[in-house]
Structures are given as structure tokens and as C-alpha cells.
């Protein structure tokens, strides 16, 4: 995920780090739009969560005992299709 963020445009990087900070300070912050995804899992079968990045994109993560493991920035369509979200990194 780190490489994906660092290779993104400046606006995406700023938005990502802003949302990440809100998640660390106050995971229930309303503008995050934190939602558990239905019928979507990671490659290990773990439930996934999302927070808003902007109007069209979401940040997908796994909640590991209260710690967010950031996985991928993706569009609504990829999330809503169901199935498995694929990421390149091991976690």
C-alpha cells in the first residue's frame, strides 16, 4: 500500500494521510464513512472495511485487533462487486 500511495498524485497522498490520521485519533469520525464491507473479503478470508478517500474512491483495510492494516485504494465498483479484493503486498 505504501508504494501505491507514494506513487499517487499529491492530492491523493494528502487525502490518504489525512484519513489515516483521523482513523488513528478517532476511528468513529463521521466524515470517514467507516463501513464494514458485505460479501467482500481479503485473500485470507478476513472481513474488510472501508473509509472514504474522496467522492469516488475508498481506502480498504483489515482491522487487526484495533489496528488498521491499509490494503488498497479502489473505486466503488471494485468494492461493490463482491468477492475478493486483491492486493500485491503481503500483510
Backbone as a printed PyTorch tensor [residue, N CA C, xyz], in Angstrom:
tensor([[[  0.8250,  -1.1900,   0.0000],
         [  0.0000,   0.0000,   0.0000],
         [  0.8680,   1.2520,   0.0000]],

        [[  1.9740,   1.2120,   0.7440],
         [  2.8400,   2.3840,   0.8380],
         [  3.3140,   2.8360,  -0.5520]],

        [[  3.7360,   1.8920,  -1.3850],
         [  4.2030,   2.2310,  -2.7320],
         [  3.0790,   2.8510,  -3.5520]],

        [[  1.8880,   2.3090,  -3.4280],
         [  0.7350,   2.8360,  -4.1610],
         [  0.4710,   4.2930,  -3.7780]],

        [[  0.5260,   4.5880,  -2.4940],
         [  0.2790,   5.9540,  -2.0240],
         [  1.3950,   6.8810,  -2.4850]],

        [[  2.6310,   6.4570,  -2.3290],
         [  3.7620,   7.3170,  -2.6900],
         [  3.8350,   7.5830,  -4.1890]],

        [[  3.3280,   6.6770,  -5.0090],
         [  3.3320,   6.8730,  -6.4590],
         [  2.1090,   7.6430,  -6.9390]],

        [[  1.1860,   7.9350,  -6.0510],
         [ -0.0300,   8.6750,  -6.3990],
         [  0.2660,  10.1600,  -6.5420]],

        [[ -0.7090,  10.8660,  -7.0540],
         [ -0.5780,  12.3220,  -7.1550],
         [ -0.6270,  12.9540,  -5.7630]],

        [[ -0.2140,  14.2020,  -5.6740],
         [ -0.1170,  14.8810,  -4.3770],
         [ -1.4580,  14.9580,  -3.6540]],

        [[ -2.5240,  15.2070,  -4.3850],
         [ -3.8510,  15.2990,  -3.7680],
         [ -4.2350,  13.9720,  -3.1010]],

        [[ -3.9990,  12.8630,  -3.8000],
         [ -4.3210,  11.5450,  -3.2460],
         [ -3.5020,  11.2740,  -1.9960]],

        [[ -2.2030,  11.5900,  -2.0390],
         [ -1.3490,  11.3760,  -0.8620],
         [ -1.8540,  12.1750,   0.3330]],

        [[ -2.1740,  13.4540,   0.1240],
         [ -2.6580,  14.2930,   1.2220],
         [ -3.9570,  13.7420,   1.8010]],

        [[ -4.8730,  13.3550,   0.9300],
         [ -6.1480,  12.7990,   1.3990],
         [ -5.9370,  11.5080,   2.1780]],

        [[ -5.0670,  10.6390,   1.6690],
         [ -4.8090,   9.3780,   2.3600],
         [ -4.2690,   9.6310,   3.7580]],

        [[ -3.2430,  10.4740,   3.8850],
         [ -2.6450,  10.7010,   5.2030],
         [ -3.5980,  11.4370,   6.1470]],

        [[ -4.4610,  12.2610,   5.5940],
         [ -5.4740,  12.9200,   6.4230],
         [ -6.4420,  11.8830,   7.0000]],

        [[ -6.9400,  10.9990,   6.1530],
         [ -7.8760,   9.9840,   6.6170],
         [ -7.2000,   9.0040,   7.5740]],

        [[ -5.9510,   8.6700,   7.3040],
         [ -5.2050,   7.7810,   8.1910],
         [ -5.0650,   8.4000,   9.5790]],

        [[ -4.7810,   9.6890,   9.6200],
         [ -4.6550,  10.3780,  10.9050],
         [ -5.9810,  10.3720,  11.6640]],

        [[ -7.0820,  10.6660,  10.9610],
         [ -8.3990,  10.6170,  11.6040],
         [ -8.6810,   9.2230,  12.1620]],

        [[ -8.3210,   8.1820,  11.4200],
         [ -8.5500,   6.8130,  11.8950],
         [ -7.7560,   6.5300,  13.1610]],

        [[ -6.5440,   7.0520,  13.2460],
         [ -5.7200,   6.8230,  14.4310],
         [ -6.2680,   7.5770,  15.6420]],

        [[ -6.7440,   8.8120,  15.4130],
         [ -7.2140,   9.6440,  16.5110],
         [ -8.6470,   9.3360,  16.9240]],

        [[ -9.4940,   9.1240,  15.9240],
         [-10.9160,   8.9290,  16.2070],
         [-11.5620,   8.0950,  15.1030]],

        [[-11.4780,   6.7750,  15.2220],
         [-11.9800,   5.9050,  14.1530],
         [-13.4690,   6.0570,  13.8530]],

        [[-14.2260,   6.6220,  14.7760],
         [-15.6560,   6.8130,  14.5420],
         [-15.9760,   8.1930,  13.9650]],

        [[-14.9600,   8.9320,  13.5370],
         [-15.1530,  10.2760,  12.9920],
         [-16.1160,  10.2060,  11.8080]],

        [[-17.1940,  10.9890,  11.8200],
         [-18.2540,  10.8470,  10.8150],
         [-17.8060,  10.9760,   9.3580]],

        [[-16.8830,  11.8850,   9.0610],
         [-16.5100,  12.0820,   7.6520],
         [-15.7160,  10.9100,   7.0810]],

        [[-15.2310,  10.0150,   7.9310],
         [-14.5230,   8.8430,   7.4250],
         [-15.4610,   7.9000,   6.6700]],

        [[-16.6870,   7.8220,   7.1160],
         [-17.6270,   6.8940,   6.4970],
         [-17.1890,   5.4510,   6.6710]],

        [[-16.6260,   5.1430,   7.8270],
         [-16.1130,   3.7940,   8.0950],
         [-17.2550,   2.7890,   8.0210]],

        [[-17.0860,   1.7890,   7.1470],
         [-18.1380,   0.8140,   6.9040],
         [-17.5280,  -0.5670,   6.7260]],

        [[-18.1380,  -1.5630,   7.3480],
         [-17.7200,  -2.9440,   7.1210],
         [-18.3190,  -3.3990,   5.8010]],

        [[-17.4940,  -3.9530,   4.9410],
         [-17.9630,  -4.3860,   3.6230],
         [-18.7040,  -5.7070,   3.7250]],

        [[-19.7720,  -5.8140,   2.9720],
         [-20.5710,  -7.0300,   2.9480],
         [-20.1530,  -7.8630,   1.7420]],

        [[-19.9820,  -9.1480,   1.9640],
         [-19.6790, -10.0940,   0.8930],
         [-18.3700,  -9.8000,   0.1660]],

        [[-17.4370,  -9.1150,   0.8350],
         [-16.1190,  -8.8500,   0.2640],
         [-15.0940,  -9.2250,   1.3240]],

        [[-14.0990, -10.0130,   0.9360],
         [-13.0700, -10.4500,   1.8680],
         [-11.6940, -10.2560,   1.2370]],

        [[-10.6510, -10.3660,   2.0770],
         [ -9.2990, -10.3510,   1.5430],
         [ -8.9040, -11.7770,   1.1480]],

        [[ -7.6830, -11.9370,   0.6780],
         [ -7.2480, -13.2550,   0.1980],
         [ -7.1450, -14.3000,   1.2960]],

        [[ -7.1880, -13.8690,   2.5560],
         [ -7.1490, -14.7940,   3.6860],
         [ -8.5410, -15.0770,   4.2450]],

        [[ -9.5510, -14.4630,   3.6550],
         [-10.9180, -14.6560,   4.1200],
         [-11.3490, -13.7150,   5.2230]],

        [[-10.5170, -12.7080,   5.5490],
         [-10.8500, -11.7400,   6.5990],
         [-11.8430, -10.6970,   6.1040]],

        [[-12.7120, -10.2760,   6.9920],
         [-13.6550,  -9.2040,   6.6600],
         [-12.8880,  -7.9120,   6.3790]],

        [[-13.3850,  -7.1340,   5.4500],
         [-12.7510,  -5.8670,   5.0790],
         [-13.6130,  -4.6830,   5.4790]],

        [[-12.9540,  -3.5680,   5.6480],
         [-13.5950,  -2.3070,   5.9840],
         [-13.1860,  -1.2630,   4.9510]],

        [[-13.9570,  -0.1940,   4.8780],
         [-13.5960,   0.9130,   4.0010],
         [-13.7720,   2.2400,   4.7240]],

        [[-12.9940,   3.2200,   4.2820],
         [-13.2010,   4.6140,   4.6620],
         [-13.1400,   5.4250,   3.3730]],

        [[-13.7710,   6.5650,   3.3830],
         [-13.7890,   7.4270,   2.2030],
         [-12.4260,   8.0610,   1.9690]],

        [[-11.9950,   8.0640,   0.7270],
         [-10.8380,   8.8570,   0.3380],
         [-11.3500,  10.1470,  -0.2890]],

        [[-12.2970,   9.9990,  -1.2130],
         [-12.9680,  11.1440,  -1.8260],
         [-14.3230,  10.6530,  -2.3280]],

        [[-14.9630,  11.4160,  -3.1810],
         [-16.3030,  11.0500,  -3.6370],
         [-16.3900,   9.7530,  -4.4100]],

        [[-15.3050,   9.3650,  -5.0820],
         [-15.3440,   8.1750,  -5.9270],
         [-14.4740,   7.0250,  -5.4430]],

        [[-13.5180,   7.3040,  -4.5730],
         [-12.5750,   6.2680,  -4.1590],
         [-12.6680,   6.0010,  -2.6630]],

        [[-12.3030,   4.7640,  -2.3100],
         [-12.3130,   4.3270,  -0.9220],
         [-10.9580,   3.7100,  -0.5850]],

        [[-10.6300,   3.7160,   0.7070],
         [ -9.4460,   3.0330,   1.1910],
         [ -9.9450,   1.7740,   1.8940]],

        [[ -9.4630,   0.6340,   1.4670],
         [ -9.8790,  -0.6400,   2.0320],
         [ -8.8180,  -1.0910,   3.0290]],

        [[ -9.2920,  -1.6080,   4.1740],
         [ -8.3600,  -2.0710,   5.2000],
         [ -8.9250,  -3.2500,   5.9620]],

        [[ -8.0290,  -3.9520,   6.6530],
         [ -8.3870,  -5.0390,   7.5700],
         [ -8.1680,  -4.5070,   8.9670]],

        [[ -9.0910,  -4.7850,   9.8650],
         [ -8.9480,  -4.3920,  11.2670],
         [ -8.3360,  -5.5630,  12.0270]],

        [[ -7.0900,  -5.4030,  12.4240],
         [ -6.3880,  -6.4400,  13.1780],
         [ -6.2700,  -6.0080,  14.6240]],

        [[ -7.1900,  -6.4600,  15.4460],
         [ -7.2020,  -6.1520,  16.8770],
         [ -7.0890,  -4.6570,  17.1480]],

        [[ -7.8860,  -3.8760,  16.4310],
         [ -7.9200,  -2.4390,  16.6320],
         [ -6.8970,  -1.6440,  15.8400]],

        [[ -6.0850,  -2.3270,  15.0480],
         [ -5.0840,  -1.6580,  14.2230],
         [ -5.4670,  -1.8370,  12.7550]],

        [[ -5.5600,  -0.7280,  12.0290],
         [ -5.9170,  -0.7940,  10.6160],
         [ -4.6970,  -1.1840,   9.7920]],

        [[ -4.8520,  -2.2410,   8.9860],
         [ -3.8320,  -2.6190,   8.0170],
         [ -4.3520,  -2.1470,   6.6670]],

        [[ -3.7700,  -1.0660,   6.1680],
         [ -4.2270,  -0.4330,   4.9320],
         [ -3.8530,  -1.3100,   3.7470]],

        [[ -4.8350,  -1.6050,   2.8960],
         [ -4.6080,  -2.5390,   1.8010],
         [ -4.5860,  -1.8980,   0.4260]],

        [[ -5.5860,  -1.0700,   0.1280],
         [ -5.7260,  -0.6400,  -1.2540],
         [ -6.6460,   0.5720,  -1.3660]],

        [[ -6.3590,   1.4040,  -2.3470],
         [ -7.2710,   2.4750,  -2.7330],
         [ -7.9940,   1.9740,  -3.9740]],

        [[ -9.3080,   1.9680,  -3.9250],
         [-10.0520,   1.4800,  -5.0820],
         [-11.3760,   2.2130,  -5.2240]],

        [[-11.9730,   2.0330,  -6.3630],
         [-13.2530,   2.6710,  -6.6560],
         [-14.4140,   1.8800,  -6.0880]],

        [[-15.5650,   2.5270,  -6.0480],
         [-16.7950,   1.9080,  -5.5580],
         [-17.1120,   0.6210,  -6.2970]],

        [[-16.9280,   0.6300,  -7.6210],
         [-17.3040,  -0.5330,  -8.4190],
         [-16.5480,  -1.7840,  -7.9990]],

        [[-15.2530,  -1.6530,  -7.7490],
         [-14.4630,  -2.8140,  -7.3610],
         [-14.9350,  -3.3760,  -6.0250]],

        [[-15.2810,  -2.4980,  -5.1000],
         [-15.7340,  -2.9280,  -3.7830],
         [-17.1080,  -3.5770,  -3.8650]],

        [[-18.0060,  -3.0060,  -4.5990],
         [-19.3970,  -3.4580,  -4.6290],
         [-19.6070,  -4.7300,  -5.4290]],

        [[-18.6230,  -5.1650,  -6.2050],
         [-18.7690,  -6.3950,  -6.9750],
         [-18.8070,  -7.6310,  -6.0940]],

        [[-18.2910,  -7.5030,  -4.8950],
         [-18.2370,  -8.6640,  -4.0120],
         [-17.0150,  -9.5040,  -4.3180]],

        [[-16.8970, -10.6180,  -3.6380],
         [-15.7700, -11.4960,  -3.8850],
         [-14.5520, -11.1100,  -3.0720]],

        [[-13.3890, -11.1400,  -3.7280],
         [-12.1180, -10.9100,  -3.0580],
         [-11.4560,  -9.6510,  -3.5920]],

        [[-10.9300,  -8.8350,  -2.6920],
         [-10.1290,  -7.6770,  -3.0720],
         [ -8.6850,  -8.1550,  -3.1660]],

        [[ -8.0520,  -7.9370,  -4.2960],
         [ -6.6710,  -8.3770,  -4.4870],
         [ -5.7030,  -7.2470,  -4.2100]],

        [[ -4.6660,  -7.5510,  -3.4380],
         [ -3.5840,  -6.6020,  -3.1950],
         [ -2.2700,  -7.3050,  -3.4900]],

        [[ -1.2600,  -6.5420,  -3.8410],
         [  0.0150,  -7.1130,  -4.2410],
         [  0.9250,  -7.4090,  -3.0460]],

        [[  0.7630,  -6.6800,  -1.9660],
         [  1.6390,  -6.8340,  -0.8070],
         [  1.1840,  -7.9590,   0.1060]],

        [[  2.1200,  -8.5320,   0.8320],
         [  1.7940,  -9.4550,   1.9100],
         [  1.5550,  -8.6400,   3.1770]],

        [[  0.7010,  -9.1160,   4.0310],
         [  0.4330,  -8.4060,   5.2790],
         [  0.0750,  -9.3710,   6.3660]]])
